[in-house]
């Protein structure tokens, strides 16, 4: 299927490069200025798309980027080096017009070089900007006349309304994904906390100080049966077991692995240091102070019809991973100044048992509530409240997020999704840019819609 599509595109391009610029065709030798460009620079792309949308024509219009026109002959293929993303351009354009525009941006390999193709089908007109942007004015209708662009006259605007042609085949959803910072969901998440390269000798010195002495390990292992049974309770009554020997074993194993990693792969180790505090949970923050470490998923339909039975896949990489809470804790490494309290108290309790000292612990519940045992049913109430918090539409499957939406997503609407318990974990250096890719499937999408979000590492 991909080869058939590619050959079909080649046939179309073979025909187009032999034509001259017109109300349905434009050639651009150089790529549009878009990434890190000013409003005035990005306005050129916006104006060209608007002008072709409003043009009087009977067929699809095309802008071919990376090709220089030759009048009366075959145009020259120069190619481009900067590849733009359809979803980013869709969001840029459709966030500024009074109604969604139906168009497609596609990067295409052609004759051994990379070019880009913008396809603009017939659609309802006129289309214009809601606000001024760069050199473009709001409420002004830009139109392509032959090979030039101008402002439409009142008569032309009236004719647009009376001669609209919108092929029903072009009525498909256009789905875009964004990560939104919380609590202000109007701000895109485009950065993540980077890691720092730390001096190897300094790290080894700190890590060696965190190694648990062999005598302490032996005493803990000897008294494992009693340590594992000591129960504490959270303020809500939920039980937990803070003296389990596996907690100390895992800590000791992680420190040993970190020492070996410092010797063999310093960058890998630095990427895991403070990973927990640098990661971003894809759900609402549990505390206002943690809002910088949370984001929500925003699925937006900018097409002209509802999207039915959406399934979304989001993929990371070795630079941006999606992990559950347990996986995140296993990878994250904290460089303490000394053996942390939650490990020291296991060692201290083992020594007390070894000496025959029986000192009952005072649970968190006792400290808060003032009495020893929680009222009947507290744990069950906690479970019930947890279950009533809503069904999580997101699943983590082999490092990839899968989201299945119930119901249709209407055109020009969005859906905010919480992926509870899933974390975006950055393994990127300061200034490094990494793409997250995603693919939408829907019952009424003829082909999957792909996109990407670029995350830049910033100093933590």
C-alpha positions in Angstrom: 0.0 0.0 0.0 2.8 2.4 0.9 4.5 1.8 -2.5 1.3 2.4 -4.3 0.8 5.6 -2.5 4.3 6.7 -3.2 4.1 5.9 -6.9 0.8 7.8 -7.1 2.4 10.9 -5.5 5.3 10.6 -8.0 2.9 10.5 -10.9 1.2 13.6 -9.6 4.5 15.4 -9.1 5.7 14.4 -12.6 2.7 16.2 -14.0 2.8 19.2 -11.8 6.4 20.1 -12.3 5.7 20.5 -16.1 3.0 23.1 -15.4 3.3 26.8 -14.7 2.2 28.7 -11.6 -1.5 29.4 -11.6 -4.5 29.7 -9.3 -4.0 26.0 -8.5 -0.2 25.7 -8.4 2.7 27.5 -6.8 6.4 26.6 -6.5 8.7 27.5 -3.7 12.4 27.0 -4.1 13.0 27.4 -0.3 11.2 26.1 2.7 8.8 28.4 4.5 10.3 30.0 7.6 8.4 28.4 10.5 10.4 26.9 13.3 11.8 29.7 15.5 10.5 32.2 12.9 8.9 35.6 13.7 5.2 36.3 13.1 6.0 38.3 9.9 8.0 35.4 8.5 5.4 32.8 9.3 2.7 35.0 7.8 4.0 34.1 4.3 2.9 30.5 4.7 -0.4 31.5 6.2 -1.2 34.0 3.4 -0.4 31.5 0.6 -2.8 28.9 2.1 -5.5 31.4 2.6 -5.1 32.7 -0.9 -5.4 29.3 -2.5 -8.5 28.5 -0.3 -10.3 31.5 -1.6 -9.2 31.1 -5.3 -11.7 30.5 -8.1 -10.8 27.1 -9.3 -12.4 23.7 -10.1 -9.7 21.3 -8.8 -7.3 20.9 -5.9 -4.6 23.4 -5.4 -0.9 22.6 -4.7 2.1 24.3 -3.2 5.4 22.4 -4.0 8.3 23.4 -1.8 11.9 22.7 -2.8 11.2 23.3 -6.5 12.0 26.3 -8.7 9.7 27.1 -11.6 10.9 27.0 -15.2 8.3 28.7 -17.5 7.7 26.6 -20.6 9.7 23.7 -19.3 10.2 21.2 -16.4 10.8 22.9 -13.1 14.1 22.2 -11.2 14.2 20.0 -8.1 16.4 21.7 -5.5 15.1 19.9 -2.4 14.8 21.1 1.2 16.7 20.2 4.4 14.2 21.5 7.0 11.1 19.2 7.3 8.0 20.7 8.9 5.2 18.8 10.6 1.6 18.6 9.4 0.1 18.7 12.9 2.1 21.8 13.9 1.1 23.7 10.7 -2.5 22.6 11.1 -2.6 24.0 14.6 -0.9 27.2 13.5 -3.2 27.9 10.6 -6.5 26.7 12.0 -6.0 28.6 15.3 -6.2 31.9 13.4 -9.0 31.5 10.8 -12.7 32.0 11.4 -13.4 28.4 10.2 -11.2 25.4 9.9 -9.2 25.0 6.7 -9.0 21.7 4.9 -5.4 21.1 3.8 -2.6 18.6 4.0 1.2 19.2 4.4 3.4 16.2 3.4 7.1 15.7 3.3 7.9 13.7 0.1 11.0 12.0 -1.2 11.2 12.7 -4.9 13.9 12.0 -7.5 16.5 11.4 -4.8 15.7 14.6 -2.8 13.3 15.7 -0.1 10.6 18.1 -1.0 7.2 19.1 0.5 3.7 19.2 -0.9 0.8 21.2 0.4 -2.6 20.1 -1.0 -5.6 22.4 -0.6 -9.0 20.9 -1.7 -12.1 22.8 -2.7 -13.9 24.1 0.3 -16.3 26.7 1.7 -15.2 30.3 1.2 -14.4 33.0 2.1 -11.9 32.2 4.8 -10.1 35.0 6.6 -8.2 35.8 9.9 -9.9 36.5 13.2 -7.0 38.7 14.3 -4.1 40.6 12.8 -1.1 38.4 12.3 2.3 39.7 11.2 1.7 41.7 8.0 -1.8 40.1 7.5 -5.0 41.9 8.5 -8.1 40.4 10.2 -11.3 40.2 8.2 -9.5 40.6 4.9 -10.0 38.0 2.3 -6.8 37.1 0.5 -7.1 35.5 -3.0 -4.9 33.8 -5.5 -5.4 35.3 -9.0 -3.3 33.4 -11.6 0.3 33.4 -10.2 -0.2 36.4 -7.8 -1.9 37.0 -4.5 -4.1 40.0 -3.7 -7.0 41.2 -1.5 -10.4 40.1 -2.8 -12.9 42.7 -3.9 -16.4 42.9 -2.5 -17.8 41.4 -5.7 -15.3 38.5 -5.6 -16.3 37.8 -2.0 -20.0 37.8 -2.9 -19.2 35.4 -5.8 -17.3 33.1 -3.4 -20.4 32.6 -1.3 -22.6 31.8 -4.3 -20.2 29.4 -6.0 -19.0 27.3 -3.1 -18.0 23.7 -3.9 -17.1 21.4 -1.1 -16.6 17.7 -2.1 -18.0 15.4 0.6 -14.9 13.2 0.2 -12.9 16.0 1.9 -15.0 15.9 5.0 -12.7 13.9 7.3 -11.6 14.5 10.9 -8.2 16.3 11.4 -6.8 15.2 14.8 -4.0 16.9 16.6 -2.4 16.0 20.0 -0.9 18.4 22.5 0.5 18.1 26.0 -1.0 20.9 28.2 0.6 22.1 31.4 -1.7 22.1 34.4 -3.6 23.8 35.9 -3.5 26.2 32.9 -4.4 23.8 30.1 -4.0 26.5 27.5 -0.2 26.4 27.6 1.6 23.8 25.5 4.2 21.6 27.1 7.3 22.0 25.0 10.1 21.6 27.5 11.2 19.1 30.1 13.9 19.2 32.8 17.3 18.2 31.5 19.9 16.2 33.3 23.4 17.5 34.2 26.8 15.8 33.6 28.3 15.4 37.1 32.0 14.8 37.8 32.7 11.0 37.8 35.1 11.1 40.9 32.6 13.2 42.8 29.7 10.8 42.0 31.8 7.7 42.9 32.7 9.3 46.3 29.0 10.0 47.1 27.8 6.6 46.0 30.5 4.7 47.9 29.3 6.5 51.1 25.8 5.1 50.4 27.0 1.4 50.4 25.5 -0.5 53.3 28.2 -2.2 55.5 28.3 -6.0 55.2 27.7 -6.4 59.0 24.5 -4.4 58.7 23.3 -6.4 55.7 23.9 -9.6 57.6 21.9 -8.5 60.6 19.0 -7.3 58.5 18.9 -10.6 56.5 19.0 -12.6 59.7 15.9 -10.9 61.1 14.0 -10.7 57.9 10.9 -12.7 59.1 10.2 -10.2 61.9 11.0 -7.1 59.9 8.7 -8.0 57.1 5.7 -8.3 59.4 6.0 -4.9 61.1 2.9 -2.9 60.0 2.4 0.9 59.8 -0.7 2.7 58.7 -1.2 5.9 56.6 -3.4 8.6 58.1 -6.3 7.3 56.1 -5.9 3.9 57.7 -4.3 2.1 54.7 -1.6 -0.4 55.9 2.0 -0.5 54.6 5.2 -2.3 55.6 8.1 0.1 55.9 10.6 -2.4 57.4 10.5 -5.0 54.6 13.9 -6.2 53.8 13.3 -6.0 50.1 13.3 -2.2 50.5 16.9 -2.3 51.7 17.9 -5.0 49.2 16.6 -2.9 46.3 18.4 0.2 47.6 21.7 -1.7 48.0 21.4 -3.2 44.5 20.7 0.2 43.0 23.7 1.8 44.6 25.9 -1.1 43.4 24.5 -0.7 39.8 25.0 3.1 39.9 28.7 2.6 40.9 29.3 0.3 38.0 27.4 2.7 35.6 29.5 5.6 36.8 32.6 3.7 35.7 31.2 2.5 32.4 28.5 4.9 31.2 28.5 8.3 33.0 25.9 9.9 30.7 23.5 7.1 31.3 23.9 7.4 35.1 23.4 11.2 35.0 20.2 10.7 32.9 18.8 8.6 35.8 19.8 11.0 38.6 16.7 12.8 40.0 14.6 11.3 37.2 11.6 11.1 39.5 11.6 14.8 40.3 12.2 15.7 36.7 9.5 13.5 35.3 6.0 14.7 34.3 2.8 12.8 35.3 0.2 12.9 32.6 -2.6 13.7 35.0 -3.9 16.5 37.3 -1.5 17.5 40.1 -2.0 16.0 43.5 -0.7 19.2 45.1 -0.5 22.8 43.7 3.2 22.9 44.3 3.6 19.9 41.9 1.7 21.5 39.0 5.0 22.1 37.1 5.4 18.3 37.0 2.0 17.5 35.6 0.5 17.8 32.1 -2.7 16.6 30.4 -3.3 15.2 27.0 -5.4 17.4 24.7 -6.9 15.8 21.6 -8.3 18.3 19.2 -10.5 17.7 16.1 -9.9 20.5 13.7 -11.6 18.8 10.7 -15.1 19.3 9.3 -16.8 16.2 10.7 -16.8 14.2 14.0 -14.1 11.6 14.6 -15.6 8.2 15.4 -14.1 5.6 17.8 -10.7 7.3 18.2 -7.7 5.2 19.1 -4.4 7.1 19.7 -0.9 5.7 20.1 1.9 7.8 21.6 5.5 6.6 21.2 8.6 7.8 23.1 12.2 6.8 22.5 15.3 6.2 24.5 15.4 10.0 25.2 11.7 10.4 26.2 10.2 7.3 27.9 6.7 6.7 29.1 6.9 4.7 32.4 4.5 3.7 35.2 5.2 4.7 38.8 7.0 1.5 39.7 9.2 1.6 36.6 10.1 5.3 37.2 11.1 4.6 40.8 13.3 1.6 39.7 15.2 3.8 37.2 15.4 7.0 39.2 18.5 7.5 41.4 18.9 10.0 44.2 22.3 10.9 45.4 21.9 11.3 49.2 24.5 12.9 51.5 24.2 9.9 53.7 22.2 6.6 53.9 18.6 7.9 53.9 16.3 7.6 56.9 13.9 5.0 55.4 16.9 2.6 55.0 18.6 3.5 58.3 15.5 2.8 60.3 15.4 -0.8 58.8 19.0 -1.3 60.0 18.2 0.2 63.4 15.1 -1.9 63.9 17.1 -5.1 62.9 19.7 -4.2 65.5 17.0 -3.7 68.2 15.5 -7.1 67.3 19.0 -8.7 67.5 19.5 -7.2 71.0 16.0 -8.4 72.1 14.6 -4.8 72.3 10.9 -4.8 71.5 9.7 -1.2 70.9 6.4 -0.9 69.1 6.2 1.7 66.4 3.8 4.6 66.5 1.9 4.6 63.2 1.3 7.6 61.1 -2.4 7.0 61.8 -1.8 7.2 65.6 0.2 10.4 65.2 -2.6 12.1 63.2 -5.8 10.6 64.8 -4.6 10.1 68.4 -5.8 6.5 68.7 -4.3 3.2 67.7 -6.7 1.5 65.3 -8.6 3.0 62.4 -12.4 2.9 62.5 -14.0 0.0 60.7 -14.2 0.4 57.0 -11.7 3.2 56.4 -9.7 1.1 54.0 -12.8 0.0 52.1 -13.9 3.7 51.8 -10.4 4.6 50.5 -10.7 1.8 47.9 -14.2 3.0 46.9 -13.1 6.6 46.5 -10.2 5.4 44.4 -12.4 3.3 42.1 -14.9 6.2 41.7 -12.2 8.5 40.5 -13.0 7.5 36.9 -11.9 5.0 34.3 -8.5 5.6 32.9 -8.7 5.7 29.1 -4.9 5.4 28.8 -2.9 2.2 28.9 0.8 1.7 28.9 1.8 -1.1 26.6 5.5 -1.8 26.0 6.5 1.8 26.6 3.8 3.1 24.3 0.6 4.9 25.4 -2.7 3.7 24.0 -5.8 5.8 24.4 -9.3 4.7 23.4 -12.0 7.3 23.4 -15.7 6.5 24.0 -18.1 8.4 21.8 -17.4 10.7 18.9 -15.2 13.8 19.0 -17.1 16.6 17.3 -15.4 18.8 14.8 -13.7 21.9 16.3 -13.9 20.3 19.7 -11.2 18.9 22.0 -11.0 16.3 24.7 -8.7 16.6 27.7 -7.4 13.2 28.8 -5.7 12.1 32.1 -3.3 9.2 31.8 -3.2 8.5 35.5 -0.1 6.7 36.7 1.8 7.3 33.4 4.9 9.5 33.5 6.8 11.3 30.7 10.4 10.7 31.7 13.1 12.9 30.1 16.7 11.6 29.4 17.8 14.7 27.6 20.6 17.3 28.1 20.1 21.0 28.2 19.2 22.4 24.7 18.6 18.9 23.3 15.4 18.5 21.2 13.6 15.2 21.0 10.4 14.3 19.2 7.4 12.4 20.6 5.4 10.8 17.8 1.8 9.9 17.7 -0.7 8.1 15.4 -4.5 8.6 15.3 -6.9 5.9 14.1 -10.6 6.4 13.8 -13.5 4.6 12.2 -14.0 7.3 9.6 -10.3 8.0 8.9 -9.3 6.5 5.5 -5.6 6.5 6.7 -4.0 7.0 10.1 -3.0 10.6 10.9 0.5 11.0 12.3 2.1 13.9 14.1 4.9 14.8 16.5 5.6 17.0 19.4 9.1 18.4 20.0 10.3 18.5 23.6 13.4 20.6 24.5 15.6 20.1 27.5 15.8 23.0 29.9 17.9 23.4 33.0 16.2 21.8 36.0 
